[in-house]
């Protein structure tokens, strides 16, 4: 049986991962649709026809010319009209004007040129479950409106129906969708490790999307699950080098029995340790005990941190731990109030994450707006109440930093990505500042945070390679992949005992 296609029919060739990406191997259900030149394929071909020849070629320089450069690096500065020079996947120079006569030129006039967004917590394996839990909450906490919750419905029912091939297509499609939205780096929190084959499929799907990825090795369930011990094989097989596009983080959930072993293995392998920390899940006592015992370090990524004690916060801050917030999700799913100000007041690194697409959109425009509006709501409320001491209002540029360089630093990639800094990887997005929802452009950071959305993402480069060009993802048979994802959804729903009901009421 093939792990990617589950085919057991003799005499039929198994599609390779490249076949699945490009659609060169076709199966009956999608044959007719794949042969036809669909509107999506036609748009991709049109975009490709305008792609300058030689972009990303070894030894060939690329000049992004005449853009509105937002570097997110104070030492580099910003330019109302500026250039970015790239070679071999790296940024060589950022300046108002660069002479590079032999370079391939990308005309960036009317575009904001900035570092790609960084999502520090995304459950990509749930892509086929988009919007299915839009009404749900996190756990059954014994309070009203808890008939449908994430832990029981998604992790303990839907996830148990996933085959390795389902994991692969969900991971791949979710990665491409985020590339389309300008997210060039992700930490994929893949709580789908029901077997070593599931783990391999998650890694391959993450890697095949072609963007910078941090593989978060979290838990799985069932007799074939090998978490956390399989981390040693995974590290050796896939992540023996830290100098590659995909790297690894160890999941260390303290609500799971035996979490101590996961932490020990993670530290043994030299991996950052990430975990969800939610007071409503009853984690506060254990978290505080670990902090008091000196378990925390600057390799920890604490996700959510809602409902936690002051002592726990102090332990985390003193250790230099990083905080990843998913503000819209935390408000929507009853995690507790997003602790934005608590982290800021302690000077902690704070990044943004999309969390789960079964409930909310996985783009960073949504996350930035959630962050800045909630922080300002509390600060404004304090001001209106006449309090003498209230937090400074967050500015749009602050939100952009949390969505870029802060995420890179939290994932231990601060020297690699997160800003347009010479020497860093060319992970770059061009945002359309002449689109109808932005024109006329009056403030760059303000427009990016308060006006733009994924339709403004014009061009995306990862490591100097073009992944999206003039509004179109390139290099993938998206119609084929859409069909594969829908087929995966149908299998998952059927096996989990759910019907696809487009107008279902909250349960």
Steps between C-alpha positions, in 0.01 A plus 500: 500500500625848415515738797406800287219356291395186694479319167475120517412445135759289314641633175433866577804724549517683832521880469809656649475813715606700194211343309260612770643852489501546126219270396708286262348179640120503483233282660148439375303739720699806394623397155260710296541811714878469498527464122303818441673835528302646788470866581751458781752330274450765234566777754815320616624466144436869438698590812785269402520659156597831665752356747845640415736226385781409737344598835652287773755333274830417676749783462240731342407813689142623532420868554165591651485856374300809582286363781382654827754325723395415856808321634395432865865568583579836659862477390395461136215749505200545272479658154201664327668378181770239540670188370583156640780294342499120532744226402497125574198536724656771719448874532814682387397863535205724586523865396322790335664410169721206404699461180494140382509500118514121465219426744157367413258780586170477686308825457360575847352842429181549698584201722596485867814285518536342843604177673259210476265436790585239763233282662630338819213256558279345232334157501534444126367144505151644561474677162220270379299593811483871414200676662366173644549624856425868443247484787702283738705559812824346622394235752195375685545715809158430651365841408226585246566483122738206527320229304758528219859555601840478337664235715222241474384575145821575311775321692308196624259443210602663173874454545464129568361451146813639329710271284856603414380617159246727671772648716714568193239680289375704797853608590588586141181689418509691828859604430416620150201695625720683747761570232218658302438726802867599530591271791850384411580322829285281724529285809270211418354355818406158364311310771443215256784259578291185520781300339849558358337505156276787609808688619684444172199623302477816712866580440477432127190715459658783694820476299339462157320834530842658452493755778694532823347262749556398858365152560339482843510137614203481734285209615288237332263231619450128441702181527735593215592841647871530580511847657730614653759227434481527120649850530848349485432328166330808358784728604762272344303424182361843416672765713860389543603847385358822644608686186202413282158635404320277752603463863350331806342589834401251772148507636487473878136523606479494879140377496620164364621219727874451464573851373828488691639254246411727208686789663800279572516376140456852362783636708715196418451569128563872534147597394284791617205376707154638423172441682149633540451670837133564579371564850154369411664163431615478863868551414586777743619290798728278290633796306585691816669196651718454192592866504597485866707188432701680231365312195447810288761644265530727199430196278135490615208622289187538713180515294198699628603548868140584590382484860846456649629618838733793557761257634479291183543809287802607699665158463443511123627857464806444717593198286474698176217285366301609194121549483287422195148645498205413277287796604183442291492130592560567870207743505278277289556158659500583872870464565484811718601860440807524275782615731645759262583763757628247752766382255585852382536637852756228575696573184443150364530400137147490361400354163174423322340174396195395304439178698209308344326551164209290619404820686681805355691622195873417485627836372710751691290803407224354719752437779651849488160668511389277788816584693498876454127556548481297822810661651369845417151413630638427849732801495220729378261364763753582772541852360124555486468379858738777602784276611824691531720211395393306194691322222624680194287441194646239266602643162465326162877460471499315833245253360715444192802424717300242695397343168855486360828538688357405841378171354838431346673562830254277686570214259878556533508626141572865575834486319336336199175683427245752633649822357654636181854489633805434283618145563156365587295271278295670230158418650315797355146605418378772265166648606287694254472856631307619194207263546152641544496428875822697565518787247616765573786379717560739791673287762675172422473318832148630550391373160656154551342449843163673474407482132668211323404134473619199305385639162769768536775235502638544150831309502670266750861382506647237733877467506504711185269266310170637368202314646226744408520737205265784416220355710539133399663210680730327254646152468201301625193341343256669738191348341639151550599580856154646572344177380737297715420712806126468444530123464698495823228705671235255382694204640570670834139605552364158409741312724442740789123465468423853384293617204607797290215739579552847355225657714541319830411683819741507795478181704 
